[in-house]
Amino acid sequence: MAPIPGSGLAKGLAVTLRTMTRKTVTEQYPDTLPELPPRTRGVIGLFEENCTVCMLCARECPDWCIYIDSHKETVPPAAPGGRERSRNVLDRFAIDFSLCMYCGICIEVCPFDALFWSPEFEYAETDIRDLTHERDKLREWMWTVPAPAALDPGAEEPKEIAAARKTAEKLAAAQAQPGEGTS
């Protein structure tokens, strides 16, 4: 069936009229904090223990606002006779929020879950040079990151968990049948 000419315009005007007749509400922001959705993108928090200094976040950032410095340290062998390993140690991790466009690419590409969105949004500064936050400030915001949402109860079980469960069931079945295979 063909749409009636002008029906889209009538629907648009209806929305406008409905909005015009509603009472406006002014948020009293400094006195009353807004109720934000639980996964609001505010500022980026750093979980430093998970950072391996792989530099993926800095390389993928379209604004080049992430600054990372590191050095290599030699780790003694885990077992006697083993060889020494070297690992990167984080010296500096900073994000310049005056350049950041909050796209979230750095958080998405981090393979070790070291970066997270925090709902904190009150970090204004009087000087633009103070918007470069070092790792100690980023670490403080990590504690404001909300817990991830629960999985959907109707969702399919992850393959890793299903495989582990199947292996555990096989081991339990093998242990439940004593005497088989022994003489």
N, C-alpha and C positions, 0 to 999 in steps of 0.2 A: 504494500500500500504506500502510495506516495505521501510524503509529509505535506502538511498544509502550509502554504506560503506564509511566512511571518510568525510561525509557531515558536521558533527559536528566540525571536525578539520578545515575544510575550513571556516566555519562561524567564528570560534574563531580567525583564522589567519586574516580574513577580518577585524574584530574589531581591532586587533592589528595594522594592516597596516593603518587603518583610524586614529587611535590615534597617531601613529608615524608621520603622515604627518601634523597634526595640529600644529599651533604655540603655544608655551607654554606662559602662562601669569603668572608673578610673582606678588603676592599680596604685596603691600607695607604696611604691617600691622600696625606698630605703627603710621604711618602718616595717613593712610586711614583705617578706621574701616570697617570690613567686613559686607556685607549685609546678615544678618541671617534670616532664616524663622521666622515668627511671634511667633510660639510656641516653640522656642528653649529651651532646657533644659540647663540652666546655673547654677543657684544657687537656693536654697530653701528660699522662703520668708515666714515670719510668720505674720498672721493677728491675733494679740494677743487677740483682743476682742472676737473672736470666740472660743478660746481655753478653754476647760472645764477641762483640766488636766485629761483626761480619760486614758492617757498613752498608747493608742493603737499604736501610731506611734513608741514609744520607744520599745514596746514589739514585734512589727512585724519587726523591722529593723534587717536585717540579719547581719549587721556589728556592731550593738550595739553602734552606733555613736551619738545617741540622748540622751541628759542628761536633765532630768526634775526633779525639786524640787518644792514642794508645801506645803501648810499648810491649815488647815480647819478653817473657820470663821463661826460664828453663825450669821444668818440673822434674823432680827426681823420678826414677823408674818406680812403677807400682810394685813390681816383684824383683827379687834379687836376680841379677844377671840381665835385666831388661835394659832398654835404652832410654835415655832422657828424652823428654818431649818438650816442645815449646808451645806456649799459649799466649794469646793476646790478653793484656790487662788494660781495662778502661781507665784512662787518665782524666778525660774530659768528655762530657756529653751535655750539649747545650742546644736549646731550641730558641730561635729568634721569633717571638710571637708577633713582632711588628711586620715580619715578612710572611709568616705562615697563613695559608688560606684555608686551613682546617679541612682539607680534602680527605684525610685519613689514609692516604696511600702508605705512609710509613707504618701505620698500625697493621694494615692488611699484609704487607710484605714481610713483616718481622717473623722469621721462622721459629723463634724461641719464646714468643709471647712476653716480650720485655716492655712493650708499649701498649697503653690502654687509654681509652677516653675516660676522663673524669668529668662529673657534672659541674665542677667549680667554674664559675664565670666571672667572679669578682677579682680580677687581678690587674686592674688598671694602674697605670703609672703616670706620673707627671712628666717624666722625661722618657722619650722614645728609646734611649739607650738602655734603660732599665728593663725593657721587655725581653731581653735575652736572658733566659732563665737557665741556670746551671743545674747539674744533676742533683744537688741537694734539695733544691726547690721542687724539681720534677719528682723526686722520691717522696717528698711530703704529700704531693697530690695523689700518689699511688694509693694512699690509705683512704681516700674518698671515693675510689672506684667501686661501684656497686657490684654485687655478686652477679654472675651471669644468670640469665633466665633459665628456669627449669625446662628440661626437655619435654616435648609434647608426649603425653602418655600413650597416644596412638601411633607414635613414630616407630619406624623399624629399628631394631636393635643394631648398634654399630657392629661392623664385621669383626673388628678386633675382639670385642667382648664376646660375640657369638663363638668365635674360634677358641677363645680361652675357656669358655664354659664347656664346649664340646670336649676339649682336652681334659678338663677337670673331671667331667663325667666318665670318660674312658678310664682315667686313673682310679677313680672311686669304684668303678665296676670291676677292675682288675684286682683291687685290694679286697673287695667283698667276696671274691671267689678263692678262698685259701685252698691250698693243696693241689690245685691243678698245675701241671707242668713240673711237679717235684716228686721224686720217688723215695 
